[in-house]
Amino acid sequence: MIGRRGASDCDNKNRHFTLIAATMELGAGHSKAPCEERKSDLKPSAADAEAQRPTWSGRLEFILASVGYAVGLGNVWRFPYLCYRSGGGAFIVPYLIMVLLCGIPLLFMEFAIGQYTRLGPVHAFAKICPLLKGVGLATVVISFMFSTYYNVLMSWALFYLFNSFRATLPWTSCNNTWNDVGNCSSGFPGNATHLQSASQQFFDGRLLEKTSGIEEAGGLRWELFGYLLLAWVIVYLCIFKGVKSTGKVVYFTAVFPYFILFALLINNVQLPGAKNGILYFVTPVWGRLFEVKVWVNAAAQVFNSIGIAFGSMISMASYNKFNNNILRDVLIVSLTNSFTSILAGFVIFSAVGYMAHIHNLPVEDIATDGPGLVFVVYPEVLSTMPGFQLWAPLFFFMLLCLGLDSQFATVEVGVTFIKDEFGPKILRFLKREELIVLSVCIICFALGIPHVTKGGIYVFQLMDHYTAVVSLVFLAFFEVVAVCWIFGVSRVSLMVKRMLGKNPNIYFRACWLLLCPMLVLCILISSVVQYTPAHYGKYTYPVWAEGLGWGISLVSIMWIPLGAIQEVFDNKGSLLQRLKTAMTPTIDLDAVDFLPEKQNFENPASERLFTSTA
């Protein structure tokens, strides 16, 4: 659990040092052995550290893994909806500004923490800011909870994928056993009628067999249970060898979706009505830029899309070589993520415009948010396209690839924590590291079973609301405070200099010191002020379910105050002295420069914009 480090607990600290060394997870000069000298850390060579911890086989593997994690289903269903709802093309302005002021600096910060410490988020934060070491454990908990239900989306994608190989797509007609014929429309009925589309009834009645509410579980959906099991088998087979296997898989899963997106875009823009959909997506409503909510939505989208505060970026960067050029990687990942969001917007809204043209409806009656866009609206669009037998399977296979990349990274957070903290003890029992990964996958699969009951959609929506919305904002704020204000910008800059040979320039330092904390604080305040209870469509959750949701949030958030209390309690002296000790980092920042002379390369022009000579 949270690493123990009291000033009076020398034996425990030395045993902890032995444990970390034995797990082969020792950072490049960052593990503290003697408790008498708080700032006196061991300084092994970079070569020794890299020999002890696995690394990516090549630079491209890390970039593709990071891109695969950042680019997920949210790029396809969340960004396009936010864009048209928040001023069309005008939304792209605050979005790109937030990428520059929030996304790129915070991603650079997480990459720097992971690569310098060569540890997962739990142990990295324990060294950077002992007072807020609970932030590290909170990132592991939130990633673990996220991975338990995110794979449910993969089971849905598999369900649609296998059903799309039929001669006639099953969500196109109202003559099926799951349809309510008197309430079914073979097209989109629009918001003004009481009818449901055949696609919506397929989603509710065939895929989910949805009950009336969370109170009615309704028993297991055995078909979805099997697809969920298959999804976890795929995840395990892709990550069981750690970065060595994941690094190979991402060559396909991170690249293939782009072929499908471009192919769909080329196909869609030739359809009648596509132009109207695209214009609806990009036409700016400049007046919306004066609304605070639009800017907060832009910042939140950047934050959630890149995956800040989940711990995944820290975990993946910890497997880099010490002097890997993370600045280049940050620019590639951030810009690719933004480009994908905008590309997906064109793909989705060209198709929505086509559907609006066919059914003679306004675009806003068809556009929707969340899973409904890719599992209700887009399947209906695909069924009317020429050559749907090709496009439907490719689209759902693309969704599978997008989701799997993100799932790899979130599962890796928990696996990295277990190896860092309990490696030798568990390996004495399990013998092989592959069995650690298998155990994590089995536990996550078991915890995901409630989501594949007939009332599982309500459990899914409740978990997603209180994990990915409520908990994440609180966690992100404390992470930024811990690193940017308590650990300090000067120390982060020194870490970057040790790795890259140059200090980050004034742009990064200003963002870390002021802009990022203020933006995250604004998102936090806005989330509190605009808080609305979880709901699914018109269904509102009972009070006990709301209480359960807040309990889910507290499961991750509570480690932050608990870690701070434990740290202050374990230290000696007055309260002020205890706090001062708790805010003193134990990471070694006085180590020799690990950057070999041959690595003092000249940065390309794009990188010189973001760095300055030391």
C-alpha positions as CSV (number, residue, x, y, z in Angstrom):
1,M,0.0,0.0,0.0
2,I,1.3,3.5,0.7
3,G,5.1,3.4,1.2
4,R,6.1,3.8,4.8
5,R,9.0,6.2,5.6
6,G,9.2,7.5,9.1
7,A,12.3,9.3,10.3
8,S,12.6,7.0,13.2
9,D,12.0,3.8,11.3
10,C,15.4,3.0,10.1
11,D,14.9,-0.8,9.9
12,N,11.8,-0.5,7.9
13,K,13.4,1.9,5.5
14,N,16.4,-0.3,4.9
15,R,14.1,-3.3,4.4
16,H,12.1,-1.2,1.9
17,F,15.3,-0.4,0.1
18,T,16.2,-4.0,-0.1
19,L,12.7,-4.8,-1.4
20,I,12.9,-2.2,-4.2
21,A,16.4,-3.3,-5.2
22,A,15.2,-7.0,-5.3
23,T,12.2,-6.1,-7.5
24,M,14.5,-4.8,-10.2
25,E,12.4,-1.6,-10.1
26,L,15.2,0.7,-8.7
27,G,15.2,4.1,-10.4
28,A,18.3,5.7,-11.7
29,G,19.8,6.9,-8.4
30,H,16.6,7.4,-6.6
31,S,16.3,4.9,-3.7
32,K,17.2,6.0,-0.2
33,A,18.9,3.6,2.1
34,P,20.3,5.3,5.2
35,C,17.6,7.0,7.2
36,E,20.1,9.3,9.0
37,E,20.7,11.3,5.7
38,R,17.3,12.1,4.2
39,K,18.8,13.6,1.0
40,S,21.5,11.0,0.6
41,D,20.3,8.6,-2.0
42,L,22.1,5.8,-3.7
43,K,23.4,6.7,-7.1
44,P,23.7,3.7,-9.3
45,S,24.8,4.2,-12.9
46,A,22.2,4.7,-15.6
47,A,23.4,1.5,-17.2
48,D,22.7,-0.5,-14.0
49,A,19.3,1.0,-13.6
50,E,18.3,0.2,-17.2
51,A,19.6,-3.4,-16.8
52,Q,17.4,-3.8,-13.7
53,R,14.2,-2.5,-15.2
54,P,12.7,-3.6,-18.6
55,T,12.7,-1.0,-21.3
56,W,10.8,-0.5,-24.5
57,S,12.6,-2.2,-27.4
58,G,12.6,1.0,-29.4
59,R,11.5,4.7,-29.2
60,L,8.6,4.1,-31.6
61,E,7.1,1.5,-29.3
62,F,6.7,4.0,-26.4
63,I,5.3,6.7,-28.8
64,L,2.8,4.3,-30.3
65,A,1.8,3.0,-26.8
66,S,1.3,6.5,-25.6
67,V,-0.7,7.6,-28.7
68,G,-2.8,4.4,-28.4
69,Y,-3.6,5.2,-24.8
70,A,-4.4,8.9,-25.4
71,V,-6.4,8.2,-28.5
72,G,-9.5,6.3,-27.4
73,L,-13.2,6.0,-27.7
74,G,-13.6,9.5,-26.2
75,N,-12.0,11.0,-29.4
76,V,-14.7,9.4,-31.5
77,W,-17.8,10.1,-29.3
78,R,-17.0,12.9,-26.9
79,F,-15.1,15.6,-28.8
80,P,-17.4,15.8,-31.9
81,Y,-20.4,16.3,-29.6
82,L,-18.7,18.9,-27.5
83,C,-17.6,20.7,-30.6
84,Y,-21.0,21.1,-32.1
85,R,-22.6,21.9,-28.8
86,S,-20.1,24.5,-27.8
87,G,-20.0,26.7,-30.9
88,G,-18.9,24.5,-33.7
89,G,-15.6,25.5,-35.2
90,A,-15.3,28.2,-32.6
91,F,-14.7,25.4,-30.0
92,I,-11.5,24.4,-31.7
93,V,-10.0,27.7,-30.6
94,P,-10.3,27.2,-26.9
95,Y,-9.5,23.5,-27.4
96,L,-6.2,24.1,-29.1
97,I,-5.3,26.9,-26.5
98,M,-6.0,24.4,-23.7
99,V,-3.8,21.8,-25.5
100,L,-0.9,24.4,-25.4
101,L,-1.5,25.6,-21.9
102,C,-2.6,22.5,-20.1
103,G,-2.2,19.3,-22.2
104,I,1.4,19.6,-23.4
105,P,2.9,20.9,-20.2
106,L,1.2,18.3,-17.9
107,L,2.0,15.4,-20.2
108,F,5.6,16.6,-20.3
109,M,5.5,16.7,-16.5
110,E,4.2,13.1,-16.2
111,F,6.7,11.8,-18.7
112,A,9.5,13.5,-16.8
113,I,8.4,12.0,-13.5
114,G,8.1,8.5,-14.9
115,Q,11.3,8.5,-16.9
116,Y,13.5,10.1,-14.2
117,T,12.4,8.0,-11.3
118,R,11.9,4.8,-13.4
119,L,9.1,3.9,-11.0
120,G,5.3,3.6,-11.1
121,P,3.2,6.5,-9.8
122,V,2.9,5.2,-6.2
123,H,6.7,5.1,-5.5
124,A,7.4,8.1,-7.7
125,F,5.0,10.4,-5.8
126,A,6.3,9.0,-2.4
127,K,9.7,10.3,-3.4
128,I,8.6,13.6,-5.0
129,C,6.2,14.7,-2.4
130,P,5.9,12.5,0.7
131,L,3.0,14.6,2.1
132,L,0.9,13.8,-1.0
133,K,2.2,10.3,-1.6
134,G,-1.4,9.2,-1.5
135,V,-1.8,10.8,-5.0
136,G,0.2,7.9,-6.4
137,L,-1.9,5.2,-4.8
138,A,-5.1,7.1,-5.8
139,T,-4.0,7.0,-9.5
140,V,-3.5,3.2,-9.2
141,V,-6.9,2.8,-7.6
142,I,-8.7,5.0,-10.2
143,S,-7.0,3.2,-13.1
144,F,-7.9,-0.2,-11.6
145,M,-11.6,0.8,-11.2
146,F,-11.6,2.3,-14.7
147,S,-10.2,-0.9,-16.2
148,T,-12.9,-3.1,-14.6
149,Y,-15.7,-1.4,-16.5
150,Y,-13.9,0.0,-19.6
151,N,-13.5,-3.5,-21.1
152,V,-17.3,-3.8,-21.1
153,L,-17.3,-1.4,-24.0
154,M,-15.0,-3.9,-25.8
155,S,-17.5,-6.6,-25.2
156,W,-20.1,-4.4,-26.8
157,A,-17.8,-3.8,-29.8
158,L,-17.2,-7.5,-30.1
159,F,-21.0,-8.2,-30.0
160,Y,-21.6,-5.7,-32.8
161,L,-18.6,-6.9,-34.8
162,F,-19.8,-10.5,-34.9
163,N,-23.4,-9.4,-35.7
164,S,-22.2,-7.2,-38.6
165,F,-21.1,-10.2,-40.7
166,R,-24.8,-11.0,-41.5
167,A,-26.3,-10.5,-44.9
168,T,-28.7,-8.0,-43.3
169,L,-27.7,-6.0,-40.3
170,P,-30.0,-6.9,-37.4
171,W,-30.5,-3.3,-36.2
172,T,-32.1,-2.2,-39.4
173,S,-35.7,-3.6,-39.0
174,C,-38.5,-3.7,-36.5
175,N,-39.5,-7.3,-37.2
176,N,-37.4,-9.0,-34.5
177,T,-38.3,-10.6,-31.2
178,W,-36.7,-7.8,-29.2
179,N,-38.6,-5.0,-31.0
180,D,-41.6,-3.2,-29.6
181,V,-43.3,-3.0,-33.0
182,G,-45.8,-0.4,-32.0
183,N,-43.1,1.9,-30.8
184,C,-40.4,1.2,-33.5
185,S,-39.2,3.2,-36.4
186,S,-36.9,1.8,-39.1
187,G,-35.2,5.2,-39.3
188,F,-34.6,8.1,-36.9
189,P,-37.9,9.4,-35.7
190,G,-36.6,12.7,-34.4
191,N,-37.0,14.2,-31.0
192,A,-40.6,15.2,-31.6
193,T,-42.1,11.7,-31.6
194,H,-42.7,8.9,-29.1
195,L,-41.0,6.4,-31.4
196,Q,-37.7,4.7,-31.0
197,S,-35.3,3.8,-33.8
198,A,-34.7,0.1,-34.7
199,S,-31.1,0.7,-33.8
200,Q,-31.9,2.0,-30.4
201,Q,-34.2,-0.9,-29.7
202,F,-31.4,-3.3,-30.8
203,F,-29.1,-1.7,-28.3
204,D,-31.6,-1.7,-25.5
205,G,-33.5,-5.0,-26.2
206,R,-30.9,-7.2,-27.9
207,L,-27.5,-6.1,-26.7
208,L,-28.4,-5.1,-23.1
209,E,-31.8,-6.6,-22.6
210,K,-32.2,-3.6,-20.4
211,T,-34.3,-3.7,-17.2
212,S,-36.2,-0.8,-15.8
213,G,-33.5,0.4,-13.4
214,I,-30.5,-0.4,-11.2
215,E,-32.8,-2.0,-8.7
216,E,-33.6,-4.8,-11.1
217,A,-30.4,-6.7,-12.0
218,G,-32.3,-9.2,-14.1
219,G,-29.6,-11.9,-14.2
220,L,-26.5,-12.3,-16.4
221,R,-26.4,-11.6,-20.1
222,W,-24.5,-14.8,-20.9
223,E,-23.6,-13.7,-24.4
224,L,-22.1,-10.5,-23.1
225,F,-20.4,-12.5,-20.4
226,G,-18.6,-14.5,-23.0
227,Y,-17.6,-11.5,-25.0
228,L,-16.3,-9.8,-21.8
229,L,-14.2,-12.9,-21.2
230,L,-12.9,-12.9,-24.7
231,A,-12.0,-9.2,-24.4
232,W,-9.9,-9.9,-21.3
233,V,-8.2,-12.9,-23.0
234,I,-7.2,-10.5,-25.8
235,V,-5.9,-7.9,-23.3
236,Y,-3.9,-10.6,-21.4
237,L,-2.4,-12.0,-24.6
238,C,-1.3,-8.5,-25.6
239,I,0.3,-7.5,-22.3
240,F,1.4,-10.7,-20.5
241,K,5.1,-10.1,-21.4
242,G,5.0,-6.5,-20.2
243,V,6.4,-3.8,-22.4
244,K,8.0,-6.4,-24.6
245,S,4.7,-7.7,-25.8
246,T,2.7,-4.5,-25.6
247,G,5.3,-2.7,-27.6
248,K,4.8,-5.1,-30.5
249,V,1.0,-5.1,-30.4
250,V,0.7,-1.3,-30.6
251,Y,2.3,-1.3,-34.0
252,F,-1.0,-2.5,-35.2
253,T,-3.6,-1.3,-32.7
254,A,-2.4,2.3,-32.7
255,V,-2.0,2.6,-36.4
256,F,-4.9,0.6,-37.9
257,P,-7.7,3.0,-36.7
258,Y,-6.2,5.8,-38.8
259,F,-6.6,3.7,-42.0
260,I,-10.2,3.1,-41.1
261,L,-10.9,6.8,-40.2
262,F,-9.4,8.1,-43.4
263,A,-11.3,5.4,-45.5
264,L,-14.6,6.3,-43.7
265,L,-14.0,10.0,-44.3
266,I,-13.3,9.5,-48.0
267,N,-16.4,7.4,-48.3
268,N,-18.6,9.7,-46.2
269,V,-17.9,13.0,-47.9
270,Q,-19.2,11.5,-51.2
271,L,-22.6,10.8,-49.6
272,P,-25.6,13.2,-50.0
273,G,-26.0,15.6,-47.0
274,A,-22.5,15.0,-45.8
275,K,-21.6,18.7,-46.5
276,N,-24.4,19.9,-44.2
277,G,-23.2,17.7,-41.4
278,I,-19.6,18.9,-41.7
279,L,-20.8,22.6,-41.9
280,Y,-22.8,22.0,-38.7
281,F,-19.7,20.6,-37.1
282,V,-17.2,23.4,-38.1
283,T,-19.3,26.5,-38.5
284,P,-18.2,28.8,-35.7
285,V,-20.6,30.5,-33.4
286,W,-18.1,33.1,-32.1
287,G,-20.5,34.3,-29.3
288,R,-20.0,31.1,-27.5
289,L,-16.3,31.9,-26.8
290,F,-17.5,34.4,-24.2
291,E,-19.1,31.6,-22.1
292,V,-16.9,30.3,-19.3
293,K,-18.5,26.8,-19.6
294,V,-17.1,26.4,-23.2
295,W,-13.5,27.0,-22.0
296,V,-14.0,24.7,-19.0
297,N,-15.3,22.0,-21.4
298,A,-12.3,22.5,-23.6
299,A,-9.9,22.2,-20.7
300,A,-11.7,19.1,-19.4
301,Q,-11.7,17.4,-22.8
302,V,-7.9,17.9,-23.2
303,F,-7.3,16.7,-19.7
304,N,-9.5,13.6,-20.0
305,S,-8.4,12.7,-23.5
306,I,-4.7,12.8,-22.9
307,G,-5.2,10.8,-19.7
308,I,-3.6,13.0,-17.1
309,A,-3.9,11.7,-13.5
310,F,-4.6,8.1,-14.4
311,G,-0.9,7.2,-13.7
312,S,-0.7,5.4,-17.1
313,M,1.7,7.9,-18.7
314,I,4.0,7.8,-15.7
315,S,4.0,4.0,-15.7
316,M,4.7,3.8,-19.4
317,A,7.5,6.5,-19.3
318,S,9.1,4.6,-16.4
319,Y,10.1,1.9,-18.9
320,N,12.0,4.4,-21.1
321,K,15.8,4.8,-21.1
322,F,17.0,7.6,-18.8
323,N,17.9,10.0,-21.6
324,N,15.0,9.3,-24.0
325,N,13.9,12.5,-25.7
326,I,10.5,12.9,-24.0
327,L,10.0,16.4,-25.3
328,R,9.7,15.0,-28.8
329,D,7.4,12.3,-27.6
330,V,5.2,14.8,-25.8
331,L,4.7,16.9,-29.0
332,I,4.0,13.8,-31.1
333,V,1.4,12.4,-28.6
334,S,-0.4,15.7,-27.9
335,L,-0.7,16.8,-31.5
336,T,-1.6,13.3,-32.7
337,N,-4.4,13.2,-30.1
338,S,-5.8,16.6,-31.1
339,F,-5.6,15.8,-34.8
340,T,-7.4,12.5,-34.2
341,S,-10.2,14.3,-32.4
342,I,-10.8,16.7,-35.2
343,L,-10.5,14.0,-37.8
344,A,-13.1,11.9,-35.9
345,G,-15.4,15.0,-35.9
346,F,-15.3,15.1,-39.7
347,V,-16.0,11.4,-40.0
348,I,-18.9,11.4,-37.5
349,F,-20.6,14.5,-38.7
350,S,-20.3,13.7,-42.4
351,A,-22.2,10.5,-41.6
352,V,-24.7,12.3,-39.3
353,G,-25.4,14.8,-42.1
354,Y,-26.0,12.0,-44.5
355,M,-28.5,10.4,-42.1
356,A,-30.2,13.7,-41.5
357,H,-30.6,14.0,-45.3
358,I,-32.1,10.6,-45.7
359,H,-34.7,11.0,-42.9
360,N,-35.3,14.7,-43.6
361,L,-34.4,15.7,-40.0
362,P,-32.2,18.5,-38.6
363,V,-28.7,17.4,-37.7
364,E,-29.2,18.2,-34.0
365,D,-32.0,15.6,-33.8
366,I,-29.5,12.8,-34.7
367,A,-26.2,14.0,-33.0
368,T,-25.8,12.6,-29.5
369,D,-23.1,12.0,-26.9
370,G,-21.4,9.0,-25.4
371,P,-21.8,5.3,-26.3
372,G,-25.1,6.1,-28.0
373,L,-23.2,7.8,-30.8
374,V,-21.1,4.8,-31.8
375,F,-23.5,2.0,-30.7
376,V,-26.9,3.5,-31.8
377,V,-26.4,6.4,-34.3
378,Y,-23.4,5.2,-36.3
379,P,-24.6,1.6,-36.7
380,E,-27.8,3.0,-38.2
381,V,-25.7,5.2,-40.5
382,L,-23.6,2.2,-41.6
383,S,-26.6,0.2,-42.5
384,T,-27.7,2.7,-45.1
385,M,-24.3,3.1,-46.7
386,P,-23.4,1.4,-50.0
387,G,-21.1,-1.5,-49.1
388,F,-22.2,-1.8,-45.5
389,Q,-21.0,-5.4,-45.4
390,L,-17.4,-3.9,-45.5
391,W,-17.8,-0.7,-43.5
392,A,-19.7,-2.2,-40.5
393,P,-17.1,-4.8,-39.5
394,L,-14.2,-2.4,-40.1
395,F,-15.8,0.3,-38.0
396,F,-16.4,-2.0,-35.0
397,F,-13.0,-3.5,-35.4
398,M,-11.6,0.1,-35.2
399,L,-13.5,0.7,-32.0
400,L,-12.0,-2.5,-30.6
401,C,-8.5,-1.3,-31.4
402,L,-9.1,2.2,-30.0
403,G,-10.4,0.7,-26.7
404,L,-7.7,-2.0,-26.3
405,D,-4.9,0.5,-26.5
406,S,-6.4,2.5,-23.6
407,Q,-7.1,-0.7,-21.7
408,F,-3.5,-1.9,-22.0
409,A,-2.2,1.2,-20.3
410,T,-4.7,1.3,-17.4
411,V,-4.1,-2.4,-16.6
412,E,-0.3,-1.7,-16.7
413,V,-0.6,0.8,-13.9
414,G,-1.8,-1.8,-11.5
415,V,0.7,-4.4,-12.7
416,T,3.5,-1.9,-12.3
417,F,2.5,-1.1,-8.8
418,I,2.3,-4.7,-7.7
419,K,5.8,-5.4,-9.2
420,D,7.3,-2.3,-7.6
421,E,5.8,-2.9,-4.1
422,F,5.3,-6.7,-3.7
423,G,7.4,-8.2,-6.5
424,P,9.7,-10.6,-4.7
425,K,7.0,-11.8,-2.2
426,I,4.5,-12.5,-5.0
427,L,7.1,-14.1,-7.3
428,R,8.1,-16.5,-4.6
429,F,4.5,-17.7,-4.7
430,L,3.5,-17.3,-8.4
431,K,7.0,-18.0,-9.8
432,R,6.4,-16.1,-13.1
433,E,5.6,-12.4,-13.8
434,E,3.1,-13.5,-16.4
435,L,0.9,-14.9,-13.6
436,I,0.8,-11.5,-11.9
437,V,-0.7,-10.0,-15.1
438,L,-3.1,-13.0,-15.3
439,S,-4.2,-12.4,-11.7
440,V,-4.9,-8.7,-12.3
441,C,-6.9,-9.6,-15.5
442,I,-8.9,-12.2,-13.6
443,I,-9.8,-9.8,-10.8
444,C,-10.8,-7.0,-13.2
445,F,-12.9,-9.5,-15.2
446,A,-14.7,-10.7,-12.0
447,L,-15.4,-7.1,-11.0
448,G,-16.7,-6.3,-14.4
449,I,-19.4,-9.0,-14.3
450,P,-22.1,-6.7,-12.7
451,H,-21.9,-4.6,-15.9
452,V,-23.0,-7.5,-18.1
453,T,-26.2,-8.2,-16.2
454,K,-29.4,-7.1,-17.7
455,G,-29.3,-4.0,-15.5
456,G,-25.6,-3.6,-16.1
457,I,-25.9,-0.4,-18.1
458,Y,-27.1,1.4,-15.0
459,V,-24.0,0.1,-13.0
460,F,-21.8,1.1,-15.9
461,Q,-23.1,4.7,-16.1
462,L,-22.9,5.1,-12.3
463,M,-19.3,3.8,-12.2
464,D,-18.3,6.0,-15.2
465,H,-19.8,9.2,-13.7
466,Y,-18.2,8.9,-10.3
467,T,-14.9,7.5,-11.5
468,A,-14.1,9.3,-14.7
469,V,-15.8,12.6,-13.8
470,V,-15.9,13.2,-10.0
471,S,-12.8,11.4,-8.7
472,L,-10.5,12.3,-11.6
473,V,-10.9,16.1,-11.2
474,F,-10.0,16.0,-7.5
475,L,-7.1,13.7,-8.1
476,A,-5.7,15.8,-10.9
477,F,-5.8,18.9,-8.8
478,F,-3.7,17.3,-6.0
479,E,-1.3,15.8,-8.5
480,V,-0.6,19.3,-10.0
481,V,-0.3,20.8,-6.5
482,A,2.1,18.1,-5.4
483,V,4.4,18.4,-8.4
484,C,4.2,22.0,-9.5
485,W,3.9,23.8,-6.1
486,I,5.3,21.6,-3.4
487,F,8.0,19.7,-5.3
488,G,8.6,22.8,-7.3
489,V,9.1,23.9,-10.9
490,S,12.9,24.3,-10.3
491,R,13.2,20.7,-9.3
492,V,11.1,19.5,-12.2
493,S,13.3,21.6,-14.5
494,L,16.5,20.0,-13.0
495,M,15.1,16.6,-13.7
496,V,14.5,17.5,-17.3
497,K,18.0,18.9,-17.5
498,R,19.5,15.7,-16.2
499,M,17.7,13.7,-18.9
500,L,17.8,16.0,-21.9
501,G,20.8,18.2,-21.2
502,K,18.7,21.4,-21.4
503,N,16.3,23.2,-19.1
504,P,12.6,23.5,-20.2
505,N,12.1,27.1,-21.3
506,I,9.9,29.8,-19.9
507,Y,6.8,28.4,-21.6
508,F,6.8,25.2,-19.6
509,R,7.9,26.8,-16.4
510,A,5.2,29.4,-16.5
511,C,2.6,26.7,-17.3
512,W,3.7,24.5,-14.4
513,L,4.0,27.4,-11.9
514,L,0.7,29.2,-12.6
515,L,-1.4,28.3,-15.6
516,C,-1.8,24.5,-15.1
517,P,-2.7,24.7,-11.4
518,M,-5.2,27.6,-12.1
519,L,-6.8,25.8,-15.0
520,V,-7.2,22.6,-13.0
521,L,-8.6,24.6,-10.1
522,C,-11.1,26.2,-12.5
523,I,-12.2,22.7,-13.8
524,L,-12.5,21.5,-10.2
525,I,-14.6,24.5,-9.1
526,S,-16.8,24.3,-12.2
527,S,-17.3,20.6,-11.7
528,V,-18.5,21.3,-8.1
529,V,-20.7,24.2,-9.1
530,Q,-22.3,22.5,-12.1
531,Y,-22.5,19.1,-10.4
532,T,-25.5,17.0,-11.5
533,P,-26.4,13.5,-10.1
534,A,-25.7,10.6,-12.4
535,H,-28.5,9.7,-14.8
536,Y,-29.1,7.4,-17.8
537,G,-31.4,9.0,-20.3
538,K,-34.5,9.9,-18.4
539,Y,-33.8,7.4,-15.6
540,T,-32.7,9.0,-12.3
541,Y,-30.9,6.9,-9.7
542,P,-32.3,6.2,-6.2
543,V,-30.7,7.8,-3.2
544,W,-28.9,4.6,-2.2
545,A,-27.3,4.3,-5.7
546,E,-26.1,8.0,-5.4
547,G,-24.6,7.1,-2.0
548,L,-22.9,4.1,-3.6
549,G,-21.5,6.4,-6.3
550,W,-20.0,8.7,-3.8
551,G,-18.5,5.7,-2.1
552,I,-16.9,4.7,-5.4
553,S,-15.4,8.2,-5.6
554,L,-14.0,8.0,-2.1
555,V,-12.3,4.7,-2.7
556,S,-9.7,6.5,-4.8
557,I,-9.8,10.0,-3.2
558,M,-9.4,8.9,0.4
559,W,-5.8,7.7,0.0
560,I,-4.7,11.4,-0.4
561,P,-5.7,12.5,3.1
562,L,-4.8,9.1,4.6
563,G,-1.3,9.3,3.1
564,A,-0.8,12.8,4.4
565,I,-2.0,11.9,7.9
566,Q,0.3,8.8,8.0
567,E,3.3,10.8,6.8
568,V,2.9,13.6,9.3
569,F,2.2,11.1,12.1
570,D,5.4,9.0,11.3
571,N,7.7,12.0,11.3
572,K,9.2,13.5,14.5
573,G,9.2,17.0,16.0
574,S,6.6,19.8,16.2
575,L,3.7,19.9,13.8
576,L,5.5,22.5,11.7
577,Q,8.7,20.4,11.6
578,R,6.7,17.3,10.6
579,L,5.0,19.2,7.8
580,K,8.3,20.6,6.6
581,T,9.8,17.1,6.6
582,A,6.8,15.7,4.8
583,M,7.1,18.3,2.0
584,T,10.8,17.5,1.5
585,P,11.4,15.2,-1.5
586,T,13.6,12.2,-1.0
587,I,14.5,11.9,-4.7
588,D,18.1,12.3,-5.7
589,L,18.6,15.5,-7.7
590,D,22.3,15.8,-7.1
591,A,23.3,12.7,-9.1
592,V,25.9,12.9,-11.8
593,D,24.7,13.9,-15.3
594,F,23.6,10.7,-16.9
595,L,23.5,12.2,-20.4
596,P,26.3,10.7,-22.4
597,E,28.3,13.2,-24.5
598,K,27.2,11.4,-27.7
599,Q,23.6,12.2,-26.8
600,N,24.1,16.0,-26.8
601,F,22.3,16.2,-30.1
602,E,21.0,19.3,-31.7
603,N,17.3,19.6,-31.3
604,P,15.2,20.2,-34.3
605,A,13.5,23.6,-34.7
606,S,10.2,22.4,-33.3
607,E,11.9,21.3,-30.1
608,R,14.0,24.5,-29.8
609,L,10.8,26.4,-29.3
610,F,10.2,24.5,-26.1
611,T,13.7,24.4,-24.6
612,S,16.4,26.8,-23.6
613,T,20.1,26.3,-23.0
614,A,20.9,25.5,-19.4
